[in-house]
Structure formats: C-alpha cells, structure tokens
Amino acid sequence: MRRRIRRKVFLVAAAFIIMLVFLLQLPAFWRPFYPFPYREIVTAEAERNGLDPYLVAAVIKTESNFNPRARSDQGAVGLMQVMPDTARWAAGQMNWKEFRLEMLEQPEVNIKIGTWYLAELKREFSGDIILALAAYNGGRSNVHDWLKSRQWSGERATLDQIPFPETREFVKKVLRNYQRYRWIYGKK
C-alpha cells in the first residue's frame, strides 16, 4: 500500500516536472514576466530612431518595469528614466519648442525622448550598443573617460570592468532582458 502511494506521488511529481520543463521552453509562458505594454509607441519610436524595439523594451523593463510614474532617487523620470536636464537638452536638439518637464510622465513623450537619446548615444559611440547603454546609465562623459584611461575596453567580455557598479549591473540586465524580449516576442 505504502509502496503504491510512493509510486503515485513519484509519477505525479515526474509528470509535473516534465510539464514544467515543457512550459519553460514556451515563449508565451514568459510573457507575464516580461510584458510589453506601450508596444505600438515603442515600436514606432524605435524604428524612427533606428533602434530595435526589443532593446527599447529591455531598457524600459530594466529602468522602470513599465511604470510611467517611476522616479529615481537621482531625479530620473518615467518609463525610460530620463533625467530632466537630459530631457531639456534632447527636446532642444529635437526642436521641440512646447516641451515641458511634466510631460515626461506621459509614456509617448518619455519613450520619444528616451529612444532619441539612446539612438544619439549609439551614433556617438559608432553604433556600439554596449557603450551606448553604459552612457545612457552612467553618463557619456564617464564612458569616454573610461575608454580614454583604459579603465574599460567597452567590450561585452569586459563588462565586469565598468567602474560604476550601478552602470555595470544596468548594462548586464538590459542585455539579458534584450535577449529575453527577442526570444519571447519572436525575434530569435
């Protein structure tokens, strides 16, 4: 009797594990953990700025977890955690005369400015997305200084050499989330 119960428990547990392993291989299983709200806005702005929408989604997931009202201790605002000074500068570069800081909590505005700025950093760093991400989080002048002083080579293999721990973790997390968004939403 006891042996039969153990066997049934074992078979149920084995079936559960097999089912779980199967589910973990399905991209759809992961969608609740990696949501993609604002997908139309992200896609339109990413494409307008020559960025992969999944990369932008990964930045938003990392920065605010898609909370449009997110604010950092340093003063960054919204989905893409744009700093007010950066937003003012970017809006000026974009010839956006009617821009006001309060607008940063609007997803459309935050994504528009955040994607433009990320694309600008990508151009500044010759298309290198790792350097652009490091600059997005740690500041463009810091990244230039790290490269010039050889504190960091800027290569993926040397991410652990990024001098700022927050920037180091940000870049790693965005790259991990980017890979997951591409897998979950269809771009392998």
C-alpha positions, 0 to 999 in steps of 0.5 A: 500500500505504502509502496503504491502511494510512493509510486503515485506521488513519484509519477505525479511529481515526474509528470509535473516536472516534465510539464514544467520543463515543457512550459519553460521552453514556451515563449508565451509562458514568459510573457507575464514576466516580461510584458510589453505594454506601450508596444505600438509607441515603442515600436514606432519610436524605435524604428524612427530612431533606428533602434530595435524595439526589443532593446527599447523594451529591455531598457524600459523593463530594466529602468522602470518595469513599465511604470510611467510614474517611476522616479529615481532617487537621482531625479530620473523620470518615467518609463525610460528614466530620463533625467530632466536636464537630459530631457531639456537638452534632447527636446532642444536638439529635437526642436521641440519648442512646447516641451515641458518637464511634466510631460515626461510622465506621459509614456509617448513623450518619455519613450520619444525622448528616451529612444532619441537619446539612446539612438544619439548615444549609439551614433556617438559611440559608432553604433556600439550598443554596449557603450551606448547603454553604459552612457545612457546609465552612467553618463557619456562623459564617464564612458569616454573617460573610461575608454580614454584611461583604459579603465574599460575596453567597452567590450561585452567580455569586459563588462565586469570592468565598468567602474560604476557598479550601478552602470555595470549591473544596468548594462548586464540586465538590459542585455539579458532582458534584450535577449529575453524580449527577442526570444519571447516576442519572436525575434530569435 
